[in-house]
Amino acid sequence: MAIDKTLQTKRSGRGASMDSLKIPENLDMSRLERTSYHGSGINAAADEIFAENRYGKKTRFGAADVNYAGSEQRAKQRREEAKTIENDFTARPMVNNKARNALHQGVKVGSSYVERKKIIIWITAALILLASALVFLPPLMNSSSEEARVDYDRNVFRTMGMTEFKAFAMSNYSVFSQEAFSSERNENYRVIEMTVHLQNSSPFEVTIPQYEAVHVPAKYKDKVCYVTSTGVASNKDGVSKVVGDRLNGFEGKDVTIEMMINVADMTEEDLDECVTGMILSTTGAKKRIARGVEVPCLPAFLFVSDAVTVQLDP
């Protein structure tokens, strides 16, 4: 079949043909990255995605990292919930509600009811007070004789002078007033011995090393020289030392307390008023509650009775 060359010529004249395509020489492949080649404005969304590297290696596995972390957290939460449930079912000690309620039950005392708990508190407090009394309370003191003995024949300066005797009294006796040692004449002093009864009301041994005058009428404060215990012991050198008195548990006995008074310019009534107006007490008393264990106890006081009589002269 013959081809109509006239028609072929007309078709070729309407535009370029395959024969008109040519490959550029020395094509620079890097030019393909320019926007003029991959279409700026047309693929603006793609440009933005690839420009921010949103599909890099780190980003591609980012979702997996988040999911993995979340699964670890959920697994940890499940383990904690299982542990909590296990603890909830762990056996716990049973509360004895009966014992608790028993403390609040009423006990009939007289015509009324008192809560058992209060009775226990009262009994406990009473036992504590009793124990404290046994340990700390002192023995009882009272005058056992209505007449105090005056040693008229005592010569206080027989073995030492006034200065030496005053120093000895300061070291061994409970000196009340140093001004009372103002006279060097023996006849101006009276040594008075008073019998006192002590009663130990505790099961513990009581040691009373010394006594003292805690009160003297103001008119005679410069007349009382000293107060002391007559419990004396000698050491291996023959030197006498005041050791005081000792009471066994629940023991009662009479002891002697000695005092010396400067009677210069005093009448018999003055001396009697001076002695009966005194308040004496123990000092340094201790209780032995165990072997090698001693605790101090409160001082015991003695108000010298007005019934006690003292004579200035024989």
Beta strands, then each sheet from edge to edge (+ up, - down):
strand 1: 106-109
strand 2: 112-115
strand 3: 140-143
strand 4: 149-151
strand 5: 174-175
strand 6: 189-199
strand 7: 205-208
strand 8: 210-215
strand 9: 224-229
strand 10: 232-234
strand 11: 240-242
strand 12: 245-247
strand 13: 252-262
strand 14: 279-283
strand 15: 286-290
strand 16: 293-296
strand 17: 301-303
sheet 1: 1+ 2-
sheet 2: 3+ 6- 4+
sheet 3: 3+ 6- 13+ 9- 5+
sheet 4: 12+ 7- 15+ 16-
sheet 5: 8+ 14- 17+
sheet 6: 10+ 11-
end
